[in-house]
Amino acid sequence: MSMNRVCAFVVLGLAAAVPACGRGPTPGEKFGDYTLFDTKYDNVDQNKAKDNAADVLAQLQDDPKVCLVGLWAYNPPAILRAVEDAKKENVVKIVGFDEDEATLLGIENGTIYATVVQQPFEFGYQAVKLMNELGKDPRAPLPPAVKDGVLHVPHLVIKKDNVKDFHAKLQKLKAPASDEDGGTRPSGERIKVGFVSNNPAEFWTIAEAGTRKAAAEFGVDVLFRRPKVGTAAAQKEIIEDLLAQGVKAIAISVVDPVNQEDYLNSIADRVVLITQDNDAPKTRRKCYIGTNNLAAGREVGKLVKEVMPGGGTVAIFVGQPDPVNARERRQGVLDALAGKEK
């Protein structure tokens, strides 16, 4: 694929954080040398994600300078399937987000250029570690690494030159925890905590491995839950069940930070509330644990410019419009395309 091809940019299924007012840039808007083709949403439906990519490919079939970008874990694989169906592997560029197995294999074989990964293993590990401490003493001080109620987990850029090593390490992280993983379990009070994802995607398998590691190391019982559908109603049902089971703390990847605000505050009044992966900064949560999504989005934008220098068409596909991480990631991409990389 020519490095001079420009980018028709498809961001599939974001989950990020920028002001919740409106849907942002409009089709045809310019960002430096790049033009935003459109923004589409798949509502965490992987079939819809592929269909969205296929529709954009059809509309851009005469454009020789196309790059598709997926910003939620299932999106790069969905894009790749659409590109393969269209027999455009040697024409269309793909930049991803997260560490789905298909994404990493695509980087290895050259069908995907690169991906920015969030280290969800650390989301799970750090959330359980903190919930264990605060669940025993809600007045305990937050660790020094927490700044203004936020614990950022560094993101990584994965390309052809480091994908095999990263892939091998990831497989070890996802392996079932053994008794030796945590060493000698601490004595004393053993509490129960909950960890709730915002959808059932494979991304959360990695986070779950992190919770298992922390559970063994710190002597805490973790109830890990994934909603079958990525809705606030599905999360609420899970959370109410966890509260009924007596959890002392809950870490939640929030689906809708605006409309869930009152409900989340009611949880924070009952048990320790932590947000992870997707924040609800206006609530009374103790801490957010996750990626600096604006910075990570800028990394994605820089990768687009790297693989397709010179400008071109950009189409953005987003899983849902409301999550903070989706908005921030998307904004970061557009900032980088416009030359605002800091």
C-alpha positions in Angstrom: 0.0 0.0 0.0 1.4 3.4 -1.0 2.4 5.6 1.9 1.0 8.5 -0.1 -2.6 7.4 0.1 -4.7 9.7 2.1 -7.2 8.7 4.7 -10.9 8.1 4.6 -11.0 7.7 8.3 -13.5 5.3 10.0 -13.6 5.4 13.7 -15.7 2.5 14.7 -17.3 2.3 18.2 -15.7 4.9 20.4 -16.1 5.1 24.1 -14.6 8.5 25.2 -14.8 11.8 27.1 -15.5 15.3 25.6 -18.4 17.7 26.4 -21.7 15.9 25.9 -23.2 18.8 24.0 -24.1 17.7 20.5 -22.4 15.2 18.3 -19.4 17.3 17.3 -18.0 18.0 13.8 -20.3 17.7 10.8 -19.7 15.8 7.5 -17.4 17.6 5.2 -15.6 19.6 7.9 -11.9 20.0 7.4 -9.2 19.1 9.9 -5.9 20.3 8.5 -5.5 18.4 5.3 -8.2 15.9 6.2 -11.9 16.1 5.5 -14.4 14.4 7.8 -16.5 12.2 5.6 -19.1 11.2 8.3 -19.6 9.9 11.8 -21.7 6.7 12.3 -22.7 4.7 15.4 -23.2 1.0 15.8 -24.6 0.9 19.4 -22.2 -1.9 20.3 -23.6 -4.2 17.6 -20.7 -5.9 15.9 -22.8 -6.8 12.9 -23.8 -3.2 12.5 -20.2 -2.1 13.0 -19.2 -4.3 10.0 -22.2 -3.0 8.0 -21.2 0.6 8.7 -17.7 0.0 7.4 -19.1 -1.8 4.3 -21.4 1.2 3.6 -18.6 3.7 3.9 -16.3 1.5 1.7 -19.1 1.4 -0.9 -19.5 5.2 -0.9 -15.8 5.7 -1.1 -15.1 3.0 -3.6 -13.7 5.4 -6.2 -11.4 7.1 -3.6 -7.9 5.6 -3.8 -6.9 7.2 -0.5 -8.9 5.6 2.3 -8.0 4.7 5.9 -10.5 3.2 8.3 -10.0 3.6 12.1 -11.8 1.6 14.9 -11.9 3.1 18.4 -13.6 0.3 20.4 -12.1 -3.1 20.7 -14.5 -4.9 18.3 -14.3 -2.2 15.6 -10.9 -2.9 14.0 -11.8 -6.5 13.4 -15.2 -5.5 12.0 -13.5 -3.0 9.7 -11.0 -5.7 8.6 -13.8 -8.1 7.7 -15.5 -5.5 5.6 -12.3 -4.6 3.9 -11.6 -8.2 3.1 -15.1 -8.7 1.8 -14.6 -5.7 -0.5 -11.2 -7.1 -1.5 -9.5 -3.8 -0.6 -6.7 -5.2 1.6 -4.0 -3.7 -0.6 -5.8 -0.4 -1.0 -7.5 0.6 2.3 -5.4 1.4 5.4 -6.7 0.5 8.9 -5.7 1.9 12.3 -7.2 0.4 15.4 -7.7 0.8 19.1 -7.4 -1.9 21.8 -5.9 -5.3 21.7 -8.5 -7.7 20.2 -6.9 -10.9 19.0 -8.0 -10.2 15.4 -6.5 -6.7 15.5 -3.1 -8.0 16.7 -3.1 -10.8 14.0 -3.9 -8.1 11.4 -0.9 -6.1 12.5 1.3 -9.2 12.3 0.1 -10.0 8.7 0.1 -6.4 7.6 -3.6 -5.8 7.0 -3.8 -3.4 10.0 -1.2 -0.8 10.4 -1.2 -0.2 14.1 -3.3 0.0 17.3 -3.3 2.0 20.5 -3.9 -0.3 23.5 -5.2 0.6 26.9 -3.9 -2.2 29.2 -7.3 -3.3 30.6 -5.5 -5.9 32.7 -4.3 -2.9 34.8 -7.9 -1.5 34.9 -9.0 -4.7 36.6 -5.9 -5.1 38.9 -5.8 -1.5 40.1 -9.6 -1.3 40.6 -9.7 -4.4 42.8 -6.6 -3.2 44.7 -8.2 0.1 45.4 -11.6 -1.3 46.2 -10.1 -3.7 48.7 -8.5 -0.8 50.6 -11.5 1.6 50.4 -14.0 -1.2 51.0 -12.4 -1.9 54.4 -12.0 1.8 55.2 -13.9 4.3 52.9 -12.0 7.2 54.6 -8.6 5.8 53.7 -6.5 8.2 51.6 -6.2 7.6 47.8 -2.8 6.4 46.6 -0.3 9.2 45.6 -0.6 8.2 42.0 -4.2 9.4 41.9 -4.3 13.0 40.8 -7.5 15.0 41.1 -9.5 11.8 41.5 -7.9 10.1 38.4 -5.5 7.2 38.0 -4.4 7.2 34.4 -3.1 3.8 33.1 -0.6 4.5 30.3 -1.5 3.5 26.8 0.8 1.8 24.3 1.3 2.0 20.6 1.5 -1.5 18.9 3.0 -1.8 15.4 4.6 -4.5 13.3 7.9 -4.2 15.1 6.5 -4.9 18.6 3.3 -6.8 18.1 4.6 -10.3 18.5 6.2 -9.5 21.8 3.1 -7.7 23.1 0.9 -10.5 21.8 2.9 -13.1 23.7 2.8 -11.1 26.9 -0.9 -10.6 26.6 -1.5 -14.3 26.3 0.3 -14.8 29.6 -1.8 -12.1 31.3 -5.0 -13.7 30.1 -4.0 -17.1 31.4 -6.0 -18.3 34.5 -4.5 -17.1 37.7 -2.8 -19.7 39.9 -2.3 -19.7 43.7 1.3 -18.8 43.1 0.3 -15.7 41.2 -0.6 -13.9 44.3 1.9 -15.4 46.7 0.7 -15.8 50.3 -2.8 -14.5 50.8 -3.0 -11.8 53.4 -4.8 -12.7 56.6 -7.6 -10.6 58.1 -10.9 -9.3 56.8 -11.9 -10.6 53.4 -14.5 -8.5 51.6 -16.6 -8.8 48.5 -16.4 -6.2 45.6 -18.0 -5.9 42.2 -16.6 -5.0 38.8 -19.1 -4.1 36.0 -18.2 -3.7 32.3 -20.2 -1.6 29.9 -20.7 -4.3 27.3 -19.8 -8.0 26.7 -16.8 -7.5 24.4 -13.7 -9.6 24.5 -11.8 -6.6 25.7 -13.2 -7.3 29.2 -11.6 -10.8 29.3 -8.3 -9.0 29.8 -9.6 -6.8 32.5 -11.1 -9.9 34.2 -7.7 -11.5 34.3 -6.4 -8.4 36.1 -9.2 -8.7 38.7 -8.3 -12.4 39.3 -4.7 -11.5 39.8 -5.6 -8.8 42.4 -8.1 -11.0 44.1 -5.5 -13.7 44.7 -2.9 -11.2 45.8 -5.0 -9.1 48.2 -7.5 -11.7 49.5 -10.7 -10.2 48.1 -13.7 -11.8 46.5 -14.5 -10.3 43.1 -17.9 -10.5 41.4 -17.0 -9.7 37.7 -20.1 -8.9 35.6 -20.7 -8.1 31.9 -24.1 -6.9 30.7 -25.4 -8.8 27.7 -26.2 -5.5 26.1 -24.5 -2.2 26.5 -27.3 -0.2 28.1 -27.7 1.7 31.4 -30.7 -0.5 32.2 -28.7 -3.7 31.9 -26.0 -2.2 34.1 -28.6 -1.2 36.7 -30.0 -4.7 37.0 -26.5 -6.1 37.5 -25.5 -3.4 40.1 -28.7 -4.0 42.1 -27.9 -7.7 42.3 -24.3 -6.9 43.4 -25.6 -4.6 46.2 -28.0 -7.3 47.3 -25.0 -9.7 47.6 -23.3 -7.3 50.0 -20.4 -5.9 48.0 -18.5 -3.2 49.8 -17.3 -1.4 46.6 -18.2 -1.4 42.9 -16.0 -0.4 39.9 -18.2 0.5 36.9 -17.5 1.3 33.2 -20.3 3.8 32.8 -22.5 3.6 29.7 -24.2 7.0 30.0 -22.5 9.4 32.4 -25.1 12.1 32.1 -28.3 10.2 32.4 -26.8 7.7 35.0 -25.5 10.5 37.2 -28.3 10.5 39.9 -28.3 6.7 40.0 -24.5 6.5 40.4 -24.6 9.1 43.2 -27.2 6.9 45.0 -24.7 4.0 44.7 -21.9 6.2 46.0 -24.0 7.0 49.1 -24.3 3.2 49.9 -20.9 1.7 48.9 -17.6 2.8 47.6 -17.9 3.7 43.9 -15.1 3.7 41.4 -15.3 4.3 37.7 -13.0 2.5 35.3 -12.6 2.6 31.5 -15.4 5.2 31.1 -15.7 7.9 33.7 -18.6 9.9 35.2 -16.7 12.8 36.5 -19.6 14.8 37.9 -20.7 12.0 40.3 -19.5 11.3 43.8 -17.2 8.4 42.7 -14.0 8.1 44.6 -11.7 7.6 41.7 -11.5 7.0 37.9 -9.1 4.3 36.7 -8.4 4.2 33.0 -6.8 5.7 29.9 -6.2 9.3 29.2 -8.5 9.0 26.2 -7.8 12.4 24.7 -4.1 11.7 24.6 -4.7 8.1 23.3 -7.0 9.5 20.6 -4.2 11.9 19.5 -1.9 8.9 19.2 -4.4 7.3 16.8 -4.6 10.5 14.8 -0.8 10.6 14.6 -0.8 7.0 13.3 -3.3 7.9 10.6 -1.0 10.7 9.5 1.9 8.4 9.6 0.4 5.7 7.5 -1.4 8.1 5.1 0.6 11.4 5.0 -0.6 14.3 3.0 -4.3 14.5 4.0 -7.5 13.0 2.7 -11.0 11.9 3.6 -11.9 10.9 7.1 -15.0 8.9 8.1 -15.5 8.2 11.8 -17.5 5.3 13.2 -18.5 5.3 16.9 -20.1 2.6 18.9 -22.1 5.1 21.1 -22.2 8.9 21.1 -22.5 9.5 24.9 -19.6 7.7 26.8 -16.9 10.1 27.8 -14.1 7.9 26.5 -15.7 7.8 23.0 -16.0 11.5 22.8 -12.5 12.2 24.1 -10.9 9.6 21.8 -12.7 10.9 18.8 -11.7 14.5 19.7 -8.1 13.5 20.1 -8.0 11.9 16.7 -9.4 15.0 15.1 -7.1 17.3 17.1 -4.1 15.3 15.8 -5.4 15.5 12.2 -5.7 19.2 12.6 -2.2 19.5 13.9 -3.2 20.0 17.5 -1.3 17.1 19.0 -0.6 18.6 22.4 
